[in-house]
Amino acid sequence: MQIKISRIWFTDVSTIGLVSVDGVKCGFSLEDVARADGVKVPGKTAIPAGEYDVTIDYSNRFKKLMPHILDVPNFTGIRIHKLNRSDQTEGCLGVGLNKGEDLIYNCDATYDYIYGSIEEALRKKEKVKIWISNTPNGI
């Protein structure tokens, strides 16, 4: 299974992209600011573009099972979750059905679709990958 994030809208506050699961567009992503390779401002930097493994495991912070993006260089505990503004990300990836300026909303449906898709793929023993691109034609 492959989740694709095609980052399209870049501001001084946030990065918003299109999200698809196995080629099906399902909403928008919201992250902190995408910075040049090797530049990180703690809690205010989007994860580096690239491909990563994803699993579902227990989050001590959120006290529940959540999608976990694994082995992100210089980041730990990167989750996919519901949020509305980039100041809520702390390096994580938010997903939602709609977008505005520097925000996303109606997060439940998109999050539930992604979570369910990951859960089903893992149950079938499939690898789950997330591919993040800084180019609009990434999806």
C-alpha positions, 0 to 999 in steps of 0.5 A: 500500500502506498500513501502519497503526499504531494506538497503544493502550497508552501507558506511561511507558516505551513505546507499543504499537500494533496493526499492519495492512498493507492492512487485514490485522492482522499484529502489534504495534508498539513505540516510545518514549513518545508525547509531546505535539506538538513535545516531543522527548527525543532517543532516547526519543520516538515519531515524531509521529502522521501519514502518511509515505512508506516505502521500502526502502534501505540502513541504514549502522547495520544494514548491510543493506536495511531499511524506512525511514520518510521525512521524519519531522519532527525525526527522521532514519534512522527504520527499521522493524525487529525489537526487543523493548524500547523502550530499543532503538528510538532513535526507530524502530518495532519490530514483533512478533507478540506483546506483553507489558508494555512489550515485543514479541516473536516479531518475525521473522514480522511483520517479514518479512511487512511487509518482503515486502509493502513490497518487492512494492509497490515492485516494482509501483511502488506508493506505500507509506505508513505511517499512525500514529494515537494513537487505538484506533479507528485500524485 
